[in-house]
Protein backbone atom coordinates (compact mmCIF):
# COMPACT_ATOMS: atom_id res chain seq x y z
CA UNK A 1 0.00 0.00 0.00
CA UNK A 2 1.08 3.61 -0.39
CA UNK A 3 2.76 5.28 2.53
CA UNK A 4 1.14 8.38 3.94
CA UNK A 5 3.19 11.51 3.73
CA UNK A 6 4.39 12.32 7.19
CA UNK A 7 4.33 15.88 8.46
CA UNK A 8 7.64 15.05 10.14
CA UNK A 9 9.24 14.54 6.71
CA UNK A 10 7.52 17.44 4.98
CA UNK A 11 10.66 19.56 5.22
CA UNK A 12 12.73 16.76 3.67
CA UNK A 13 10.31 16.35 0.78
CA UNK A 14 10.52 20.09 0.18
CA UNK A 15 14.32 19.93 0.25
CA UNK A 16 14.38 17.00 -2.19
CA UNK A 17 12.04 18.82 -4.57
CA UNK A 18 14.14 22.02 -4.46
CA UNK A 19 17.31 19.98 -4.96
CA UNK A 20 15.93 18.12 -7.97
CA UNK A 21 14.79 21.37 -9.56
CA UNK A 22 18.23 22.86 -8.82
CA UNK A 23 16.65 25.53 -6.62
CA UNK A 24 18.49 24.56 -3.45
CA UNK A 25 21.36 27.06 -3.23
CA UNK A 26 24.94 26.41 -2.30
CA UNK A 27 26.11 25.39 0.24
CA UNK A 28 22.88 23.58 1.11
CA UNK A 29 22.78 21.60 -2.14
CA UNK A 30 26.17 20.16 -1.16
CA UNK A 31 24.85 19.48 2.34
CA UNK A 32 21.86 17.66 0.84
CA UNK A 33 24.24 15.46 -1.18
CA UNK A 34 26.42 14.83 1.84
CA UNK A 35 23.42 13.91 4.01
CA UNK A 36 22.28 11.49 1.33
CA UNK A 37 25.63 9.72 1.30
CA UNK A 38 25.90 9.62 5.09
CA UNK A 39 22.44 8.21 5.83
CA UNK A 40 23.27 4.77 7.16
CA UNK A 41 19.57 3.83 7.43
CA UNK A 42 18.81 4.36 3.73
CA UNK A 43 17.96 1.31 1.72
CA UNK A 44 21.39 1.50 0.08
CA UNK A 45 23.10 2.04 3.43
CA UNK A 46 25.50 4.82 4.21
CA UNK A 47 27.69 5.05 1.16
CA UNK A 48 30.33 7.09 2.96
CA UNK A 49 33.00 9.64 2.26
CA UNK A 50 34.82 7.78 -0.50
CA UNK A 51 31.68 7.53 -2.62
CA UNK A 52 30.76 11.15 -1.89
CA UNK A 53 34.19 12.43 -2.94
CA UNK A 54 34.44 10.09 -5.94
CA UNK A 55 31.09 11.11 -7.35
CA UNK A 56 31.78 14.80 -6.79
CA UNK A 57 35.12 14.40 -8.57
CA UNK A 58 33.47 12.50 -11.44
CA UNK A 59 30.96 15.37 -11.81
CA UNK A 60 33.79 17.96 -11.69
CA UNK A 61 32.32 19.44 -8.51
CA UNK A 62 34.73 18.18 -5.87
CA UNK A 63 36.40 21.52 -5.09
CA UNK A 64 33.05 23.31 -4.95
CA UNK A 65 31.45 20.64 -2.76
CA UNK A 66 34.38 20.68 -0.34
CA UNK A 67 34.32 24.48 -0.12
CA UNK A 68 30.54 24.53 0.41
CA UNK A 69 30.59 21.91 3.15
CA UNK A 70 33.46 23.60 4.93
CA UNK A 71 31.26 26.69 5.19
CA UNK A 72 28.31 24.95 6.91
CA UNK A 73 29.63 22.03 8.96
CA UNK A 74 30.03 22.60 12.70
CA UNK A 75 33.37 22.02 14.42
CA UNK A 76 33.39 18.24 15.07
CA UNK A 77 31.84 17.34 11.73
CA UNK A 78 34.15 19.77 9.94
CA UNK A 79 37.29 18.26 11.45
CA UNK A 80 36.09 14.78 10.53
CA UNK A 81 35.21 15.91 7.00
CA UNK A 82 38.63 17.54 6.51
CA UNK A 83 40.42 14.41 7.73
CA UNK A 84 38.37 12.25 5.34
CA UNK A 85 39.11 14.62 2.46
CA UNK A 86 42.84 14.55 3.20
CA UNK A 87 42.73 10.74 3.15
CA UNK A 88 40.82 10.79 -0.14
CA UNK A 89 43.41 13.05 -1.75
CA UNK A 90 46.26 10.88 -0.49
CA UNK A 91 44.81 7.60 -1.88
CA UNK A 92 46.06 8.12 -5.40
CA UNK A 93 44.63 6.32 -8.41
CA UNK A 94 43.13 2.83 -8.24
CA UNK A 95 43.41 2.11 -4.50
CA UNK A 96 42.60 -1.39 -3.27
CA UNK A 97 39.12 -1.84 -1.79
CA UNK A 98 40.62 -2.84 1.58
CA UNK A 99 42.60 0.40 1.64
CA UNK A 100 39.47 2.40 0.93
CA UNK A 101 37.49 0.65 3.65
CA UNK A 102 40.28 1.01 6.21
CA UNK A 103 40.88 4.66 5.28
CA UNK A 104 37.30 5.80 5.74
CA UNK A 105 35.84 3.46 8.37
CA UNK A 106 36.45 5.81 11.30
CA UNK A 107 35.28 8.96 9.50
CA UNK A 108 32.17 7.27 8.16
CA UNK A 109 31.24 5.82 11.54
CA UNK A 110 31.68 9.23 13.16
CA UNK A 111 29.18 10.81 10.77
CA UNK A 112 26.79 7.86 11.01
CA UNK A 113 26.86 8.38 14.79
CA UNK A 114 25.93 12.06 14.62
CA UNK A 115 23.80 11.92 11.49
CA UNK A 116 20.84 13.64 13.18
CA UNK A 117 23.03 16.64 13.98
CA UNK A 118 24.03 16.82 10.33
CA UNK A 119 20.46 16.42 9.14
CA UNK A 120 19.25 19.13 11.55
CA UNK A 121 21.49 21.71 9.89
CA UNK A 122 19.68 21.11 6.61
CA UNK A 123 16.30 20.89 8.32
CA UNK A 124 16.71 24.27 10.06
CA UNK A 125 17.65 25.92 6.78
CA UNK A 126 14.72 24.40 4.89
CA UNK A 127 12.24 25.35 7.62
CA UNK A 128 13.57 28.92 7.70
CA UNK A 129 13.35 29.27 3.91
CA UNK A 130 9.86 27.77 3.91
CA UNK A 131 8.75 30.22 6.57
CA UNK A 132 10.10 33.07 4.45
CA UNK A 133 8.30 31.60 1.39
CA UNK A 134 11.54 31.11 -0.52
CA UNK A 135 10.95 27.38 -0.92
Protein Blocks (a to p, Z undefined) as FASTA:
>chain_A
ZZdddfklmmmmmmmmmmmnopaccfklmmmmmmmmmmmkbmnopnbjmlmmmmmmmnop
mmmmmmmmmmmpcfklmmmmmmmmmmmmmnogoiafklmmmmmmmmmmmmmmmmmmmmmm
mmmmmmmmmmnopZZ
